[in-house]
Every structure is written in structure tokens, then in C-alpha cells.
Amino acid sequence: MAQKRSFNEGKRHFKKNKKQKKSTTASDGSNEDILLADVRRLLANTRLGTIKNEEEEEKKLPDQFSEVDLEISELSSTGDGLAQKDGQVYVVPFAAPGDTIRAKIYRHVEEESYFLADFVEVLSPSEHRTETPKCPYFTQCSGCQFQHLPYAFQLAHKRRVVEQAYQNFSNLSPKAVPEVGDTIGSPLQYGYRTKLTPHFDGPPGGRRDKRQGKQVTWPEVPPIGYMKKGTKKTMDIEDCPIGTEAVRGGMKRERKRVSDEIDKYQRGATLLLRESTERIKKSDNGQQLNGDGEKPEHDAVLEDRGDYIHRKTCITDSKAISTEYVDSFRFDNPAGAFFQNNNSILPLITQYIRDNILGTSPPTNSTPSRPTKPRIKNLVDAYSGSGFFTITLSSLFQKSIGIDISPQSIASASMNAKLNNLPEGATRFIAADAAKLFESLDVETYKPEETVVVLDPPRKGCDEGFIRQLLGFAPERICYARDVGWLVGGIAGEGKEEGEGKGVDGLYEIESLRGFDFFPQTGHVEGVAILRKKKNGVEDQRADEPAVKVESETAAKTPDPKVEEDVKQQPDAER
């Protein structure tokens, strides 16, 4: 059997594969869906999409691989620059509104009237292009989009991303969506990622040799790093400034180790770099920091935290236990398991949820709104993982329960509860399938009117079956919800009296909505919504028509409005 051709050594294919679908739409929440909504809006707003003279259009269109000069008008929700010219929209990365740039065309999406192009150079910089990128690979690596932009501009843009996500995809009327609050910024804009996963590809002919039982040989050390923007080619990257100091040190050591041991590998691999923290009381070891600030070990990073020293190292074994501290809470997890990768912002989001999760009493003529007497007694943390929200919010509730499908995550969460001295009777964790999650709850103990549900699902969000369960359970409040459109506007039925096709009314209204910047310098933003149960009966808060029509069956079912590490901006999502 002939060996399949590689991806053109990182170059793009422009001819459609016969097996590929012609439609340019993709699964809901995808990078393509988000970009397409922005393109359609821009074309509609400028009335460029109504031009019908195809012969005249054809004369104006640039050739593939040709260069074109463009003036960038805005940023898309994907982080790319958008320009308009001759009835077309041009999508160019690493740009800023107001830039005049030169770009190289590599794809024309004719049916949607837009071009994809590579950034070549800045001809005239925008007033917003004020920052000097700290990474020498910026404009080549697929990881960061915004190192040329001031942080305040990044935060303002991400607020618009959240606004547009609800306008384009929630299927809710404008009156059902409150004003989006200012984006909460990350205390660290560089040096914040506690996990990086660079990778390298196998040698040419390696798969063939392995199938034939031959020893795989490496003619040279392959590039070790991340994807080059817009290609399937791995770039060699020696350092990544958004990683923490400990992780960056681990990256240098792992690169050297792979170089020394490359012949031991039979194929390409992904490397794990995870920061782990040891908290040491100064009274227990006053010699950890000497007068010159020298480190006792070459691979340890020491941070002075008042009464404590944080000794940070980099773990490369996915099964080893990594430790993180969030305020005074300790979390131990297998290094390869999921945990939020920006530790610096975690105290801010947990405090925000503490301040808002119980709600406020309605204001009167004489009294302002104030926190309610704690009528909410219980917390249900769906998709709890290793217990981050369950544990950090537990002090607000009489009973807290975390539920996750992964037994390994539940084991870690139970251990973390013990590490933080939480009483077993008040905080516990159970493993359950999301499809039957609420069947695991004792509704006499967790009465819906006394319960708040915290949702932090995977990137794809919650499916319709789960949302039906949640609406059936009907907790008093919901926090960190992703599939807000269904919860507020309901699920349309198919005329059946019973079963999955029966329509379900939305029970909630959005109390507050804002973004958190977990990933500075990138296009990602995490949307956080606080929902309360409607008090005056069920209102129809669905929009008659979506703000932008997305011709996708899954998108029509109210896709995820949380745009962040959950819209993927980079091929190598874990970085």
C-alpha cells in the first residue's frame, strides 16, 4: 500500500479533497463559525454582499499567492484583522484596526466572499500598535495574536467578543441579554501559563519503516515547538514567554534531552511541561533565600510570598503529582490531568463567583440591593473535575457536591477536599455520567429552591439532554453557564407530548455577564454568566431570528456562547 503524501511539508492545499464537504460551516463554536458570522455582518453592514456582477467581480479579485495592500477596519472575534476591498472581506492575522498592511492571499472562500491571507508586513501602523512583542516568533507561531496591542485594548476587544457571541449565537432577544461587564484582566500578562505542551513530528518515512519492521532513523533533530500559523508545519521554538519561569526552564531542559535521546523515539511526541509548587514556611526553612537571591537548585524558582516561600519546579511525567495553590487552597492533580493553566487569575474568578453566586435582594425605594439572607444552602458542581469550584466555594454552603464522569477526577477531588480540611459530611464527590447526572442527586437534601448549580463543562459545552435534565431539576440559580440560550429561551419541541422531542420552556434570566481573560496575548476569553430563576412566569425571550444566520444544524440549536479556550484560536490548543 502506497504511503500517504504528507501535508505538503507545511504548505497549504487549495484543491478540495473529494471526500471533503463543500459547506464552509463547521461544528458550533468552531473558529470557522465565529469568523463566518463576523464576515457576514461586515458584508451586510457595508452592503458589499449584494453585488451581483460576477464578471466585474472576477476582474478585481487577486490571484492566489499574490500580495495585496489592505487597511484593517476591525478585529474579528477570532483575533484576526478584517479588511474590505472590492466587495470582499480579507482576513489577516497579527493586525490592528487602522493598520495598513501587506498580505499574501492563500485561500478564497468564494461562496462567502472572503479571502484568507498571511500577514507580510506593516506599511503604516495603527495608533493601537504600540507594544513591542516579547516573543521572536510572533507573527509566525499560531499561539498568540495580540502581543502588538496594549493590554487595555485587548480587554476591551474581548468584551466585544462576548457581546457578539450572544448576539450571533444565543438566539435570544436583545432585551434578554444584559450589558456585558468589563473584562476582568489577568494579573500576569506574560509568564502566566503553568502548562505547555510543545511537540515534534516523526521522521520522514518513519511510519513506513515501522510497518516494515525496520528501525526508525532520524536524519536530524526535528523542530520542537508549536504549529506555524495557518499550516500543519511544526516550528522550532526555543522559548515561550507566556509560560511561567519554571515551565520555560523545563522547556529548555526537555529540548536538550530530546536532542540527546532522539534515537530512542520511534515516532513524534508531545512533551508535557507542568509547573508544581511546594509551599514552605519561612520559619521552617529560613535558608531558602540567601542574601544574593541565589537558588539552591538549578531547576527551582523561588518566590517570596510573605510568610511563605513558593518553590516552583517543572514536572514532565504526566502521572506525577503536581501541586497548585489558589489563595490558601491546595490542589494536587496528576500532571497530565486538566487544571486551569493561568493560576494568577483564579483568585479573581473565585472571588467574583463568591460575591455573586447567592444573588441580591431586590432594591426598594428606601434600601439599596443587598445580599440576601442565605436562602441558598446547597452547591452542585457539575463537571467538577478535581474539585476546584466545589472546594473554593464550599464555605458559602451547608452542603456541596461535585459530580464528574471521570473516576480519576473524583479521586483527586476527594483527596483535595481532605487536603483542605473540608468535612466529609458537608463536601463530597461522586462519579456519574452527565447524561444521568441529576438522577444521582437526593432532591430531598438538594432541594432545587435551595440549590445553586455551577457549570464548567468541556469546550463543546452541554448537550441538549443535559440541559433538559437541568431545566427539569430547576435549581434556584446557575453560575458559569455556557449554554445560556437554552436555559433562558428554552428548547423548541417537535410536537411530541413526551420524550426528547418535547419542547421545554426556559426558566432563567441572565443577572450578570462578563468575560475573564485567562489567556492574555491570545484571542481567547472565558464568558461567565450568573442566572436566576424567573419570578414572574415564563416569558418568551427567544429571538425571532438569530442576529446572524448560521447555516448549521448544530448552530441553530443554540451553540455555546462562551468564547475562549473555548473557541480554538490555535491548532495546538494546549500550547
VENVEN-V780516 format. One record per run of one state. SS is the DSSP state (@ for helix, = for strand, . for the rest). FROM is the first residue (numbers start at 1). TO is the last residue. If there is no record, write none. Layout:
<<SS & FROM & TO> <SS & FROM & TO>>
//
This chain:
<<. & 1 & 7> <@ & 8 & 10> <. & 11 & 30> <@ & 31 & 46> <. & 47 & 47> <@ & 48 & 50> <. & 51 & 53> <@ & 54 & 60> <. & 61 & 66> <= & 67 & 75> <. & 76 & 80> <= & 81 & 85> <. & 86 & 87> <= & 88 & 92> <. & 93 & 99> <= & 100 & 109> <@ & 110 & 112> <. & 113 & 113> <= & 114 & 124> <. & 125 & 128> <= & 129 & 129> <. & 130 & 140> <= & 141 & 141> <. & 142 & 148> <= & 149 & 149> <. & 150 & 150> <@ & 151 & 169> <. & 170 & 171> <= & 172 & 172> <. & 173 & 173> <@ & 174 & 176> <. & 177 & 180> <= & 181 & 184> <. & 185 & 192> <= & 193 & 193> <. & 194 & 194> <= & 195 & 196> <. & 197 & 198> <= & 199 & 200> <. & 201 & 205> <@ & 206 & 211> <. & 212 & 224> <= & 225 & 225> <. & 226 & 226> <= & 227 & 228> <. & 229 & 233> <= & 234 & 234> <. & 235 & 242> <= & 243 & 243> <. & 244 & 244> <@ & 245 & 264> <. & 265 & 268> <= & 269 & 270> <. & 271 & 272> <= & 273 & 281> <. & 282 & 300> <= & 301 & 305> <. & 306 & 307> <= & 308 & 315> <. & 316 & 320> <= & 321 & 326> <. & 327 & 328> <= & 329 & 334> <. & 335 & 341> <= & 342 & 342> <@ & 343 & 356> <. & 357 & 359> <= & 360 & 361> <. & 362 & 369> <= & 370 & 371> <. & 372 & 377> <= & 378 & 382> <. & 383 & 387> <@ & 388 & 396> <. & 397 & 398> <= & 399 & 404> <. & 405 & 406> <@ & 407 & 419> <. & 420 & 426> <= & 427 & 431> <. & 432 & 433> <@ & 434 & 440> <. & 441 & 447> <@ & 448 & 450> <= & 451 & 455> <. & 456 & 463> <@ & 464 & 473> <. & 474 & 476> <= & 477 & 479> <. & 480 & 483> <@ & 484 & 489> <. & 490 & 490> <= & 491 & 491> <. & 492 & 503> <= & 504 & 504> <. & 505 & 507> <= & 508 & 516> <. & 517 & 525> <= & 526 & 533> <. & 534 & 541> <= & 542 & 542> <. & 543 & 554> <@ & 555 & 557> <. & 558 & 575>>
//
